[in-house]
Amino acid sequence: MRKAISPKECVDSQKGIVTDWLIKIINSMLTQSWDGKCAVIQKYKIQEILESKGYNYNAFKEHGGLKFEPLYEEQGWRIEQNSDSWIFTVVKGK
């Protein structure tokens, strides 16, 4: 019997796409930019790092390599995104 995928299963399947080294880079950037209220990660910095490792940023993005938000949201972050950056803030009570 066929079963439709749940939202949780969809998110869980995307978690495996994000590489461990990208998580380490994001963690480091969060630590460096954290001001006690929020942290901002500029997209161009991620792009520079990916391209220095031989990746095409747009292809990496299109294949889900930048879908790290669920991993961080599970840890208590709220992430907003604009055209230039990701803004991380703490979810109250986490």
DSSP file (Angstrom, degrees, kcal/mol; ACC not computed):
  #  RESIDUE AA STRUCTURE BP1 BP2  ACC     N-H-->O    O-->H-N    N-H-->O    O-->H-N    TCO  KAPPA ALPHA  PHI   PSI    X-CA   Y-CA   Z-CA
    1    1 A M              0   0    0      0, 0.0     2,-0.2     0, 0.0     0, 0.0   0.000 360.0 360.0 360.0 140.9    0.0    0.0    0.0
    2    2 A R        -     0   0    0      0, 0.0     2,-0.4     0, 0.0     0, 0.0  -0.562 360.0-163.8 -82.0 146.2    1.2    3.5   -0.8
    3    3 A K        -     0   0    0     -2,-0.2     2,-0.1     3,-0.0     3,-0.0  -0.997  18.5-124.6-133.3 131.2    1.6    6.0    2.0
    4    4 A A        -     0   0    0     -2,-0.4     2,-0.2     1,-0.1     0, 0.0  -0.453  35.2-107.8 -70.0 146.0    2.0    9.7    1.6
    5    5 A I        -     0   0    0     -2,-0.1    -1,-0.1     1,-0.1     3,-0.0  -0.524  31.0-131.8 -75.2 140.3    5.1   11.2    3.2
    6    6 A S     >  -     0   0    0     -2,-0.2     4,-2.2     1,-0.1     5,-0.2  -0.476  22.8-110.1 -85.3 161.6    4.5   13.2    6.4
    7    7 A P  H  > S+     0   0    0      0, 0.0     4,-2.4     0, 0.0     5,-0.2   0.899 120.7  52.5 -57.5 -39.4    6.0   16.7    6.9
    8    8 A K  H  > S+     0   0    0      1,-0.2     4,-3.0     2,-0.2     5,-0.2   0.914 108.6  49.3 -63.8 -42.3    8.3   15.2    9.6
    9    9 A E  H  > S+     0   0    0      2,-0.2     4,-2.1     1,-0.2    -1,-0.2   0.880 110.4  51.7 -63.8 -36.8    9.5   12.5    7.2
   10   10 A C  H  X S+     0   0    0     -4,-2.2     4,-1.3     2,-0.2    -2,-0.2   0.938 112.8  44.0 -64.2 -47.7   10.2   15.1    4.6
   11   11 A V  H  X S+     0   0    0     -4,-2.4     4,-1.2     1,-0.2     3,-0.4   0.921 112.3  53.1 -63.2 -44.6   12.3   17.2    7.0
   12   12 A D  H  X S+     0   0    0     -4,-3.0     4,-0.7     1,-0.2     3,-0.3   0.872 106.3  53.0 -60.3 -37.7   14.1   14.1    8.3
   13   13 A S  H  < S+     0   0    0     -4,-2.1     3,-0.4     1,-0.2    -1,-0.2   0.820 106.6  53.5 -68.5 -29.2   15.1   13.1    4.8
   14   14 A Q  H >X S+     0   0    0     -4,-1.3     3,-1.3    -3,-0.4     4,-0.8   0.752  93.4  71.8 -76.2 -23.5   16.5   16.5    4.1
   15   15 A K  H >< S+     0   0    0     -4,-1.2     3,-0.5    -3,-0.3    -1,-0.2   0.850  92.2  56.8 -61.0 -34.4   18.7   16.3    7.2
   16   16 A G  T 3< S+     0   0    0     -4,-0.7    -1,-0.3    -3,-0.4    -2,-0.2   0.649  96.2  65.3 -72.9 -14.4   21.0   13.8    5.6
   17   17 A I  T <4 S+     0   0    0     -3,-1.3     2,-0.3    -4,-0.2    -1,-0.2   0.831  82.4  85.8 -77.0 -33.1   21.7   16.1    2.7
   18   18 A V  S << S-     0   0    0     -4,-0.8     2,-0.1    -3,-0.5    48,-0.1  -0.539  81.6-127.3 -75.4 128.6   23.6   18.7    4.7
   19   19 A T     >  -     0   0    0     46,-0.3     4,-1.8    -2,-0.3     3,-0.2  -0.399   9.4-124.7 -78.9 152.7   27.2   17.8    5.2
   20   20 A D  H  > S+     0   0    0      1,-0.2     4,-2.2     2,-0.2     5,-0.2   0.883 111.3  55.0 -60.7 -39.7   29.0   17.6    8.5
   21   21 A W  H  > S+     0   0    0      1,-0.2     4,-2.0     2,-0.2    -1,-0.2   0.852 105.4  52.6 -67.4 -31.7   31.6   20.1    7.5
   22   22 A L  H  > S+     0   0    0      2,-0.2     4,-2.7     1,-0.2    -1,-0.2   0.907 108.1  51.1 -67.6 -39.4   28.9   22.6    6.5
   23   23 A I  H  X S+     0   0    0     -4,-1.8     4,-2.9     1,-0.2    -2,-0.2   0.911 109.5  50.8 -61.2 -42.0   27.4   22.2   10.0
   24   24 A K  H  X S+     0   0    0     -4,-2.2     4,-2.2     2,-0.2    -1,-0.2   0.903 111.1  48.5 -62.1 -40.6   30.9   22.8   11.5
   25   25 A I  H  X S+     0   0    0     -4,-2.0     4,-2.5     2,-0.2    -2,-0.2   0.931 113.0  46.7 -64.8 -45.9   31.3   26.0    9.4
   26   26 A I  H  X S+     0   0    0     -4,-2.7     4,-2.8     2,-0.2    -2,-0.2   0.918 110.9  52.5 -64.0 -43.0   27.8   27.3   10.4
   27   27 A N  H  X S+     0   0    0     -4,-2.9     4,-2.4     1,-0.2    -1,-0.2   0.922 110.8  47.8 -57.5 -44.1   28.5   26.5   14.1
   28   28 A S  H  X S+     0   0    0     -4,-2.2     4,-2.2     1,-0.2    -2,-0.2   0.915 112.2  48.6 -63.6 -43.3   31.7   28.5   13.9
   29   29 A M  H  X S+     0   0    0     -4,-2.5     4,-2.1     2,-0.2    -2,-0.2   0.877 110.2  52.3 -65.4 -37.4   30.0   31.4   12.2
   30   30 A L  H  X S+     0   0    0     -4,-2.8     4,-1.5     2,-0.2    -2,-0.2   0.939 110.0  48.4 -61.6 -47.0   27.2   31.4   14.7
   31   31 A T  H  < S+     0   0    0     -4,-2.4    -2,-0.2     1,-0.2    -1,-0.2   0.898 113.6  47.2 -60.3 -42.2   29.8   31.5   17.6
   32   32 A Q  H  < S+     0   0    0     -4,-2.2    -1,-0.2     1,-0.2    -2,-0.2   0.849 119.7  37.1 -69.6 -35.0   31.7   34.4   16.0
   33   33 A S  H  < S+     0   0    0     -4,-2.1     2,-0.2    -5,-0.2     7,-0.2   0.504  83.5 120.3-100.2  -3.1   28.6   36.5   15.2
   34   34 A W     <  +     0   0    0     -4,-1.5     5,-0.2    -3,-0.2    -4,-0.0  -0.441  32.7 177.8 -65.7 125.7   26.5   35.8   18.3
   35   35 A D        -     0   0    0      3,-2.0    -1,-0.1    -2,-0.2     4,-0.1   0.219  60.5 -91.6-112.7  12.7   25.8   39.1   20.1
   36   36 A G  S    S+     0   0    0      2,-0.2     3,-0.1     1,-0.0    -2,-0.1   0.187 122.9  45.0  96.6 -16.3   23.6   37.6   22.9
   37   37 A K  S    S-     0   0    0      1,-0.5    53,-0.6    51,-0.1     2,-0.3   0.624 120.6  -8.7-124.4 -38.5   20.4   38.2   20.9
   38   38 A C  E     -A   89   0A   0     51,-0.2    -3,-2.0    -5,-0.2    -1,-0.5  -0.972  49.3-142.1-155.9 167.7   21.0   37.0   17.4
   39   39 A A  E     -A   88   0A   0     49,-2.1    49,-3.2    -2,-0.3     2,-0.5  -0.995  14.7-153.9-135.4 141.5   23.6   35.8   15.0
   40   40 A V  E     -A   87   0A   0     -2,-0.4     2,-0.6    47,-0.2    47,-0.2  -0.967   4.1-165.9-121.1 129.5   23.8   36.7   11.3
   41   41 A I  E     -A   86   0A   0     45,-2.5    45,-2.4    -2,-0.5     2,-0.3  -0.966  18.9-137.9-114.6 119.9   25.4   34.5    8.6
   42   42 A Q  E >>  -A   85   0A   0     -2,-0.6     4,-1.2    43,-0.2     3,-0.7  -0.591   5.8-141.6 -77.6 132.8   26.0   36.2    5.3
   43   43 A K  H 3> S+     0   0    0     41,-3.0     4,-2.5    -2,-0.3     5,-0.2   0.848  99.3  61.3 -63.6 -34.9   25.2   34.0    2.3
   44   44 A Y  H 3> S+     0   0    0     40,-0.5     4,-2.4     1,-0.2    -1,-0.2   0.836 100.6  55.1 -63.8 -30.0   28.1   35.3    0.3
   45   45 A K  H <> S+     0   0    0     -3,-0.7     4,-2.0     2,-0.2    -1,-0.2   0.907 109.1  46.3 -68.5 -40.8   30.5   33.9    3.0
   46   46 A I  H  X S+     0   0    0     -4,-1.2     4,-2.7     2,-0.2     5,-0.2   0.914 111.9  52.6 -63.8 -42.2   28.9   30.4    2.6
   47   47 A Q  H  X S+     0   0    0     -4,-2.5     4,-2.7     1,-0.2     5,-0.2   0.920 108.2  50.3 -59.9 -44.8   29.2   30.8   -1.1
   48   48 A E  H  X S+     0   0    0     -4,-2.4     4,-1.9     1,-0.2    -1,-0.2   0.909 111.7  47.9 -59.9 -43.0   32.9   31.6   -0.9
   49   49 A I  H  X S+     0   0    0     -4,-2.0     4,-1.0     2,-0.2    -2,-0.2   0.934 112.7  48.0 -65.1 -46.2   33.6   28.6    1.3
   50   50 A L  H ><>S+     0   0    0     -4,-2.7     5,-2.5     1,-0.2     3,-0.7   0.928 113.0  47.6 -60.7 -45.2   31.7   26.2   -1.0
   51   51 A E  H ><5S+     0   0    0     -4,-2.7     3,-1.3     1,-0.2    -1,-0.2   0.829 105.9  58.3 -68.1 -30.7   33.4   27.5   -4.1
   52   52 A S  H 3<5S+     0   0    0     -4,-1.9    -1,-0.2     1,-0.3    -2,-0.2   0.755 106.2  50.8 -67.9 -22.5   36.8   27.3   -2.4
   53   53 A K  T <<5S-     0   0    0     -4,-1.0    -1,-0.3    -3,-0.7    -2,-0.2   0.325 128.0-100.4 -94.7   6.0   36.1   23.6   -1.9
   54   54 A G  T < 5S+     0   0    0     -3,-1.3     2,-0.3     1,-0.3    -3,-0.2   0.570  78.5 134.2  90.6   9.7   35.2   23.2   -5.6
   55   55 A Y      < -     0   0    0     -5,-2.5     2,-0.7    -6,-0.2    -1,-0.3  -0.673  57.5-126.9 -92.9 147.0   31.4   23.3   -5.3
   56   56 A N     >  -     0   0    0     -2,-0.3     4,-2.8     1,-0.2     5,-0.2  -0.846  20.0-147.2 -87.1 118.8   29.0   25.3   -7.4
   57   57 A Y  H  > S+     0   0    0     -2,-0.7     4,-2.7     1,-0.2     5,-0.2   0.911  94.1  47.1 -56.0 -49.2   26.9   27.3   -4.9
   58   58 A N  H  > S+     0   0    0      1,-0.2     4,-2.7     2,-0.2    -1,-0.2   0.902 114.6  46.2 -64.0 -41.4   23.7   27.3   -7.0
   59   59 A A  H  > S+     0   0    0      2,-0.2     4,-1.7     1,-0.2     6,-0.2   0.915 112.5  51.1 -65.7 -42.3   23.9   23.6   -7.8
   60   60 A F  H  <>S+     0   0    0     -4,-2.8     5,-2.4     1,-0.2     6,-0.3   0.919 113.8  45.3 -58.5 -45.1   24.7   22.9   -4.1
   61   61 A K  H ><5S+     0   0    0     -4,-2.7     3,-1.7    -5,-0.2     5,-0.3   0.918 110.2  53.0 -65.6 -46.0   21.7   25.0   -3.1
   62   62 A E  H 3<5S+     0   0    0     -4,-2.7    -1,-0.2     1,-0.3    -2,-0.2   0.794 106.8  53.6 -62.8 -28.9   19.3   23.5   -5.7
   63   63 A H  T 3<5S-     0   0    0     -4,-1.7    -1,-0.3    -5,-0.2    -2,-0.2   0.279 123.2-102.1 -91.7  11.4   20.2   19.9   -4.5
   64   64 A G  T X 5S+     0   0    0     -3,-1.7     3,-1.7    -5,-0.1    -3,-0.2   0.537  79.8 133.9  88.6   6.4   19.3   20.7   -0.9
   65   65 A G  T 3 <S+     0   0    0     -5,-2.4   -46,-0.3     1,-0.3    -4,-0.2   0.648  74.3  49.1 -66.5 -14.1   22.8   21.2    0.5
   66   66 A L  T 3  S+     0   0    0     -5,-0.3     2,-1.8    -6,-0.3     3,-0.4   0.200  74.5 110.6-108.9  15.6   21.8   24.4    2.3
   67   67 A K    <   +     0   0    0     -3,-1.7     4,-0.2     1,-0.2   -49,-0.2  -0.399  33.6 129.6 -87.6  61.8   18.6   23.1    4.0
   68   68 A F    >>  +     0   0    0     -2,-1.8     4,-1.4     1,-0.2     3,-0.8   0.575  38.2  95.7 -90.2 -11.0   20.2   23.2    7.4
   69   69 A E  H 3> S+     0   0    0     -3,-0.4     4,-3.0     1,-0.2     3,-0.3   0.871  79.5  54.2 -53.1 -46.2   17.3   25.1    9.1
   70   70 A P  H 3> S+     0   0    0      0, 0.0     4,-1.9     0, 0.0    -1,-0.2   0.873 105.6  54.7 -58.6 -35.1   15.5   22.1   10.5
   71   71 A L  H <4 S+     0   0    0     -3,-0.8     4,-0.5    -4,-0.2    -2,-0.2   0.907 114.9  38.7 -63.3 -41.2   18.6   20.9   12.2
   72   72 A Y  H ><>S+     0   0    0     -4,-1.4     5,-2.0    -3,-0.3     3,-0.7   0.846 110.8  57.9 -79.3 -35.1   19.1   24.2   14.0
   73   73 A E  H ><5S+     0   0    0     -4,-3.0     3,-1.6     1,-0.3    -2,-0.2   0.876 101.6  57.2 -62.7 -35.8   15.4   24.7   14.7
   74   74 A E  T 3<5S+     0   0    0     -4,-1.9    -1,-0.3     1,-0.3    -2,-0.2   0.774 104.3  54.1 -63.0 -24.7   15.3   21.4   16.5
   75   75 A Q  T < 5S-     0   0    0     -3,-0.7    -1,-0.3    -4,-0.5    -2,-0.2   0.357 131.9 -88.8 -93.6   5.3   18.0   22.9   18.8
   76   76 A G  T < 5S+     0   0    0     -3,-1.6    15,-3.0     1,-0.3     2,-0.3   0.565  82.2 132.9 104.6   9.4   16.0   25.9   19.7
   77   77 A W  E   < -B   90   0A   0     -5,-2.0     2,-0.5    13,-0.2    -1,-0.3  -0.699  43.4-151.0 -92.8 145.2   16.9   28.4   17.0
   78   78 A R  E     -B   89   0A   0     11,-3.4    11,-2.6    -2,-0.3     2,-0.5  -0.970  20.3-160.2-106.7 130.0   14.5   30.5   15.0
   79   79 A I  E     -B   88   0A   0     -2,-0.5     2,-0.3     9,-0.2     9,-0.2  -0.950  12.4-176.5-120.8 124.3   15.9   31.3   11.6
   80   80 A E  E     -B   87   0A   0      7,-2.5     7,-3.4    -2,-0.5     2,-0.4  -0.866  12.1-156.0-111.4 151.7   14.7   34.0    9.3
   81   81 A Q  E     +B   86   0A   0     -2,-0.3     2,-0.2     5,-0.2     5,-0.2  -0.980  15.2 172.6-131.5 138.5   16.1   34.5    5.8
   82   82 A N        -     0   0    0      3,-2.6     5,-0.0    -2,-0.4    -2,-0.0  -0.678  55.2 -82.0-126.6-170.8   16.4   37.4    3.5
   83   83 A S  S    S+     0   0    0     -2,-0.2     3,-0.1     1,-0.2    -2,-0.0   0.755 126.4  32.0 -67.7 -21.6   18.2   37.8    0.2
   84   84 A D  S    S+     0   0    0      1,-0.2   -41,-3.0   -41,-0.1   -40,-0.5   0.674 120.7   4.7-107.4 -21.6   21.6   38.3    1.9
   85   85 A S  E     -A   42   0A   0    -43,-0.3    -3,-2.6   -42,-0.1     2,-0.4  -0.947  56.0-113.1-157.5 169.3   21.7   36.4    5.1
   86   86 A W  E     -AB  41  81A   0    -45,-2.4   -45,-2.5    -2,-0.3     2,-0.6  -0.960  30.0-154.1-109.2 133.9   20.2   33.9    7.6
   87   87 A I  E     -AB  40  80A   0     -7,-3.4    -7,-2.5    -2,-0.4     2,-0.5  -0.952   7.4-161.2-113.7 120.0   19.3   35.5   11.0
   88   88 A F  E     +AB  39  79A   0    -49,-3.2   -49,-2.1    -2,-0.6     2,-0.3  -0.864  15.7 167.3-102.5 127.2   19.4   33.1   14.0
   89   89 A T  E     -AB  38  78A   0    -11,-2.6   -11,-3.4    -2,-0.5     2,-0.4  -0.900  38.5 -99.5-130.5 165.4   17.6   34.0   17.2
   90   90 A V  E     - B   0  77A   0    -53,-0.6     2,-0.4    -2,-0.3   -13,-0.2  -0.697  28.6-128.3 -89.0 133.3   16.7   31.9   20.2
   91   91 A V    >   -     0   0    0    -15,-3.0     3,-1.7    -2,-0.4    -1,-0.0  -0.673  38.0-106.6 -75.9 129.1   13.2   30.5   20.6
   92   92 A K  T 3  S+     0   0    0     -2,-0.4    -1,-0.1     1,-0.3   -16,-0.0  -0.296 103.3  25.0 -59.9 137.9   11.9   31.5   24.0
   93   93 A G  T 3         0   0    0     -3,-0.0    -1,-0.3     1,-0.0    -2,-0.0   0.459 360.0 360.0  88.7   1.9   11.9   28.6   26.4
   94   94 A K    <         0   0    0     -3,-1.7    -2,-0.1   -18,-0.2    -3,-0.0   0.410 360.0 360.0-105.6 360.0   14.6   26.6   24.7
